[in-house]
Amino acid sequence: SDTSRSVGSFKLSYYNEYKSYLRSKMFLVYMIAVSVMASITNCGVISTDSKVLFDFTSLKDLSGWTEVSDTSRSVGRSKGAFVLQKTQVYQRAVFFAVLNPQANGACFVGFTTPVNFDAGKHTAIQLRIRNMKGDMKSFKVNLVNEKTAKTGRTYEHFYDLKQVGEQDTLVNLPLADFQAVYRGKADPSAPALDSAQVIELGLQVAGGVYSPIKQSGAAALEIDSITLV
């Protein structure tokens, strides 16, 4: 009958409109989710390609880390320590350094550890640090790849420690901004960082003999993690 056909048409029309409504809502939710994830990633909070290199809040020890300070040379007189601070409430690593410069300002304290990653597959090294105390103004992350391991060349990135307070600070160091150096001086002839596997990572503070920023004295910095993003 005409009435039955009318009711059927109404039901079909309503069903199609309802499907269209659901599709629009699902698309809106999807776009919001994509936008939020992109915003979070751009802020350096997470990355789908992130790789935790060191989670100091759960490591049992720092046996893989080795001190490389200026006392490796006969004129050196600085000292450092890299230890796990374990309390009943939390655990993290603490980088201690005492910089005792020579007359020209040369001095450094650092710690290195083996790693293995392709810099071309990541965008930055991310450190979660906090509670900087003492005399230091800046510290740096050093990287060594397979091509430069035997030449004494490293790739370095500085960070201003004045930005670090008592609360967690998330530091992003873009891998593209790491500069090749040789014995403290820029080395523009060095191959690109991502031309070979990165095999060593180091944390260091230095007197700044070739830098406008000079520093000496004692300092401590707490580190929760080091991540590739």
Buried (B, 14 or more C-beta within 10 A) or exposed (E): EEEEEEEEEEEEEEEEEEEEEEEEEEEEEEEEEEEEEEEEBEEBEEBEEBEEBBBBBEBEEBEEBBBBBBBEEEEBBBBBEBEBEEEEEEBBBBBBBBBBBBEEBBBBBBBBBEBEBEBBEBBBBBBBBBBBBBBBBBBBBBBBBEBBBEEEBBBBBBBEBEEBEEEEBBBBBEBEEBBBBBEBEEBEEBEBBBEBBBBBBBBBBBBBBBBEEEBBEBBBBBBBBBBBB
